[in-house]
Amino acid sequence: KQEVTQIPAALSVPEGENLVLNCSFTDSAIYNLQWFRQDPGKGLTSLLLIQSSQREQTSGRLNASLDKSSGRSTLYIAASQPGDSATYLCAVRSGGSQGNLIFGKGTKLSVKP
Amino acid sequence: GAVVSQHPSWVICKSGTSVKIECRSLDFQATTMFWYRQFPKQSLMLMATSNEGSKATYEQGVEKDKFLINHASLTLSTLTVTSAHPEDSSFYICSASVDSGTQETQYFGPGTRLLVL
């Protein structure tokens, strides 16, 4: 059974810092991995999707890496801003394109001005 | 981009009553819709998957007679929590998928917060 763990559970940083969020999964046979952002009481916004054959994806100040063999992914946020404050969720999809998403509990990020 | 809406955004009800939550894909036809539940500080847990016109597939441990899912069209799915109890209080999020042919893309709604008194 696939399990997804995110560390740390919460993180508070001053504005401008670069930071790394970690995600690990127990079964390396994944189809893809996705990072989402969730604002309080809101739904999910997809940030980056990495296919199992890829090593990383970049979008603006965000960079996500994937090491499938070790069951790890990191989300790197450069030059953090107060608007980046949210909960970041990691989810893996196994069993092909129709497989279900398995989510981690998330990392709650707070960027102080 | 594709938009998924949910209604209501929050609801408070008395124990024993039923609550219906709607999920709509506004600008696309969804092949599949998913219902998730999220308790505080916990991960999203998939409750059920439904395809238009067919019965929903429920995850292990989710009571299908308590959480009724109707997927009558390609743009609308409803989740009815029957005989709600305080332990059903949670954040319910729906998701709609568009099968692009190469990978399944899911778009998430804003969620519905349910409080059962």
Contacts between the chains, C-beta under 8 A, distances in Angstrom:
chain1	res1	chain2	res2	distance
A	4	B	43	7.3
A	9	B	41	7.8
A	31	B	103	8.0
A	32	B	103	7.0
A	36	B	108	7.8
A	41	B	91	7.5
A	41	B	111	6.8
A	41	B	113	6.5
A	42	B	110	5.4
A	42	B	111	6.4
A	43	B	4	7.4
A	43	B	6	7.7
A	43	B	93	5.7
A	43	B	108	4.3
A	43	B	109	5.1
A	43	B	110	4.2
A	43	B	111	5.1
A	44	B	44	7.8
A	44	B	93	7.1
A	44	B	95	8.0
A	44	B	108	4.1
A	45	B	108	7.7
A	46	B	108	8.0
A	51	B	103	7.8
A	89	B	43	7.5
A	89	B	44	7.3
A	91	B	44	7.9
A	93	B	104	7.9
A	97	B	99	7.7
A	97	B	102	7.3
A	97	B	103	4.8
A	97	B	104	4.7
A	98	B	104	6.1
A	100	B	46	5.5
A	100	B	49	7.4
A	101	B	44	7.9
A	101	B	46	7.3
A	101	B	106	7.0
A	103	B	43	4.2
A	103	B	44	4.5
A	103	B	45	7.8
A	104	B	43	5.7
A	105	B	41	6.7
A	105	B	42	6.1
A	105	B	43	4.6
A	106	B	43	6.9
